[in-house]
């Protein structure tokens, strides 16, 4: 059995007196909180904030960063924030929690916001600002299984620990905290355990997708703009507005976008971000393309059923093609057809 996770509870004075909930314990609630305070603007905090708001709670979401989903590009954060505020979620950005107090029987979070001290009353608080592996109490210390500086189990590229007959996968091993990457690692661990000592396979992390299940949904694989800039990787950007897609219009979901980063002048895909209905499902085509080195030209030449959301992938490839069309060829064709018309 894999060790469970520890949820990070911020060291804000008074927090233990108000019994904070986590993404594990919130499911034990049997009564909808009238006022729910969510600490954290990452994927889990955002997913649960919107869920409880739609169930009927008055939700206040507090994030110390200047925007939600800080790992995503600004246009992604802005799109999700706009929807949250439309739905009545009170999103407090750049608020730093200073203390929890109980005043006249009411639970209150005191935050610093710029030069102000703000009081935020609530009934229940959800802490969704990070998780760490729980690797104590399972005999790892007694066995001498090595840990990393991040307190995860140290594994080699084959998912082996420092004992070659002990394997670790999932959040306890890292580096990703996704169910699908845990399953991906488990396949390699199982095959390597069965075939040792004759054959071993390195876990392939070359193309890792993920999705945040807010509405609109956010899905990504590879680089986004902010990461490419941080890593000084040259790139071009092409966008397609899902609001123009017939299926999205018919379904009443005409919002969002597909954004693709490519190598300058090439159709090689460096990363894709999709915001909109079924974004995680739409991303699969790009995951496959990146995994096997297929460029946007291949996606453009592939037939997509009309009308489906998947056509957005073909259309963004078409946008790239238009941007890279050879102007000299168009000019020659104009003259040729003018000649044919006489």
NORUR-V111300 format. One record per residue. RES is the residue in one small letter. SS is DSSP state (h for helix, s for strand, l for the rest). OMEGA is omega in whole degrees, -180 to 180 (NA if undefined). Layout:
res = [RES RES]
ss = [SS SS]
omega = [OMEGA OMEGA]
This chain:
res = [x x x x x x x x x x x x x x x x x x x x x x x x x x x x x x x x x x x x x x x x x x x x x x x x x x x x x x x x x x x x x x x x x x x x x x x x x x x x x x x x x x x x x x x x x x x x x x x x x x x x x x x x x x x x x x x x x x x x x x x x x x x x x x x x x x x x x x x x x x x x x x x x x x x x x x x x x x x x x x x x x x x x x x x x x x x x x x x x x x x x x x x x x x x x x x x x x x x x x x x x x x x x x x x x x x x x x x x x x x x x x x x x x x x x x x x x x x x x x x x x x x x x x x x x x x x x x x x x x x x x x x x x x x x x x x x x x x x x x x x x x x x x x x x x x x x x x x x x x x x x x x x x x x x x x x x x x x x x x x x x x x x x x x x x x x x x x x x x x x x x x x]
ss = [l l l l s s s l l l l l s l h h h h l l s l l l h h h h l l l l l l s s s s s l l l h h h h h h h h h h h h h l l s s s s s s l l l l l l l l l l h h h h h h h h h h h h h l l l s s s s l s s s s s s s s s l l s s s s s s s s l l s s s s s s s l s s s s l l l s s s l l l l l l h h h h l l l s l l l l l s l l l l l l s l l l l l l s l l h h h l l l l l l h h h h h h h h h h h h h h h h h l l l l l l l l l l l l l s s s s l l l l l s s s s s l l h h h h h h l l l l l s s s s s s h h h l h h h h h l l l l l l s s s s s s l l l l l l s s s s s s s l l l h h h h h h h h h h h h h l l l l h h h h h l l l l l l l l l l h h h h h h h h h h h h h l l l h h h h h h h h h h h h h h h l]
omega = [178 173 179 179 167 175 -178 175 -175 -178 178 -179 177 -173 -178 180 -178 173 -178 175 173 179 171 -171 -177 180 178 178 177 178 -179 177 177 179 180 175 179 176 178 -180 176 -177 -176 179 -178 179 -177 177 -180 180 -178 176 -180 175 176 177 170 -170 170 -179 -176 180 -178 178 -178 179 175 174 -169 179 180 178 -177 -179 176 180 -179 -180 180 179 180 179 180 -178 174 -178 174 176 -179 -177 -180 179 180 175 -179 -180 -178 -178 169 177 171 -174 -177 178 -178 177 -176 169 175 180 169 176 -175 -179 -175 170 -173 175 -179 179 -179 176 176 179 176 175 -178 -176 174 179 174 -179 174 -175 179 176 -179 178 -179 -179 -178 180 -177 176 -174 176 176 176 179 179 168 -180 -179 178 174 -177 -179 -178 177 170 177 168 -173 177 176 -178 177 179 175 -175 -179 179 -177 2 -177 179 178 177 -177 176 175 178 178 179 -177 178 -180 -180 -178 -180 -179 178 -179 -174 179 7 -172 -174 176 180 176 176 -176 178 -171 -178 -178 177 170 -179 172 -170 168 171 8 178 179 179 -178 169 179 -174 163 -174 -175 178 179 179 179 -178 -180 178 178 -179 168 180 172 -176 169 -180 -179 176 178 -173 -176 -179 178 178 -179 -179 -176 -179 -175 179 178 -175 169 -179 -177 172 179 172 -179 178 -178 178 178 -175 176 -179 -179 171 177 176 -180 -178 178 -179 -180 178 -180 -176 -172 180 179 176 178 -179 -180 -179 -174 171 178 -179 -178 177 178 178 -180 -177 179 180 175 -177 173 -8 176 176 -178 177 178 180 178 -177 178 174 176 176 178 -178 179 180 -176 178 180 -177 -179 -180 178 180 179 180 177 -180 -179 -178 174 177 -179 180 179 NA]
